[in-house]
């Protein structure tokens, strides 16, 4: 079995969170992580205590159900309710954030957004560049991690007290 990358691992958890979604129009999950530790999770659904869209129908304005709180917002709100600081964190979301969720992520101190599926909003990429906020698809994140790992492997220094093969061969010959 191949070991999954950290990015894929956390995205898999976001996909599991989306299975809790109560909106039958779109299922989205989110996981907020810092230093490889999960800080919060969220999924899209109705306001706490109100009936769910999949039970009573949708409150539509244009092409959006406005009764639904998005997964990213719910993950940020859950962190806030539990007193968990998320500044400097990464959010993994199964769909790229809408404009409002992007703004919430930026102002909450999220520094990296990793999404699995692109969902409508192009301007988030331009604004993310202006803010220095990293936003990338899961595929981009994994490609970047593989490249960084390859560079790290080429720069490895031998452990203290151990000689490299070349140094062992030349040791004692002077």
N, C-alpha and C positions, 0 to 999 in steps of 0.2 A: 504494500500500500504506500502510495506517495504521500509524504507529509505536505499539508497545505501551508501556504504562506500566511503570515499574520493577517495581511489584508483580506485574504480569502476567508480565513477563520472568522474574523469579525463580521464580514459580509454575510457569511452563512448564518450567523446568529441574528443579523438584521432580517434575513429571509425567514427565520423561524419566528421572530417577533411579528412580522407582517401577517402571520397566520392567525393572530389575535384580532386583526382588523375587523371592524363591524360595518364598514362601508363596502357594499357589494359593487360599487362602480370602479374602485381602484384599491388594491391592497398594497400598503407601503409600510415598511418597518425601518427603524433607525436604532443605532447603537452609538453611544458616546464613549470614547476610549482615551485614556492618557497613560503613557508608559506601559502599554499592553495590559492595562487593567480596565475592566468595564465599569463606567461610572453611572450610566443610566441607559434605559431602553425606552422606546416608544413605538406606537403604531397609530394609524389613523382611525378615528372613531368619534362618536358624539361627545358632547359635553358630559362630564361626570354626572351621573344621576338622571340623565334624560334618556328616553328610548332611542335605540339605535336605528340608523337608516335602513338596515336590512330587516327591521321589524315594522317600521311605520312609513317608510318611503323617504324621499329626499326633499330637502329645501333648496330648490334650484334657483340660482341667479345666473343668467347667461348659461354657460356650460359647466358651472361649478356648483357642487353641493356645499352651501355655506354653513351647514350644521356640523360639518366634520372638522375636527382639529387634526392637523397634519401630524405625521409621525415625528418629524424633526421638532416641531413645537412641543409635542407631548414629551419627548425625551428631555428637552430643555426644562420644561415645567416640572417633570418628575425629579430632576436633579435639584431644582430650586426648592421644591416642597421638602426634600430630604436634606437640605443644607449641604449639597455636594457642589464644590467649585468645579467648573468645567473650563476655565480659561486655559488656553494652551492645548486643548484637546482636539481630537479628530472625531468627526461624525461619519459613520458609515450609514448610507441610506440606499434602499433598494431602487429608488428613483431619484434623479437629480432634483434638487429643491426648487420649489416655485419661488417667485420673487420675494414674497413675504417671509417664507421660511429661510431663504438665503439671508435676508436682512437680520432675522433673529439670530441665526448662527454667527454672523459677523459681529453683532453687538454683544453676544453672549461670550465672546472670546474664543470661539472655535477658530483654529488656525489651519485646519485641513478638512476638506470635504471629499469623501470617496463615494461615488455612486455606481450602481450596477447598470441601470437603464436610463438613457436620456429621456427627460420629460419636459418638453415644450420651451423652457425659458432660456433663451440665448444670452440675454444681457448679463446673467450672473457671471459668465466667464470674463467679460470685459471688466466688470466692476471688481471681481475677485483679483484680477491682475493689478488694478489700481490700488487695491488694499494690501496687496502682498499676501493674500489668502490663497493657499493651494487648493485647487479643485481639479479632480481627475477621475476618470473612469477607473473601475477596478482593473481593467486590462492595462491601462497606463501605469497605475500604481504598481502592479506586479512586474511589469517590464522594467520600471525604474528600480525596484528592489533587486531584481536579478542583476541589473547592470552594476549597482552599488556593491552587491555581494561579490561579483567577479573582480571588481577593482580592489576590494578589501582583501581577497585571496591573493592577489598579486603583490600586495604590500605587506603581507604578514612578516613579522620579525620573529626569528627563532626564539623559543622560550629561554629564559635566563638559565645559564649553566649548561645549555645544550649547544653544541656546535653544529653548524650546517654541514652537509656532506662535503662541500668543497673545503671547508675549514678543517674537517677531520682528516682529509687526504693530505693537506699541507702541514698539519701539526707535526712538529718534531723534525721536519725537513727544512733545514736552513743552511 
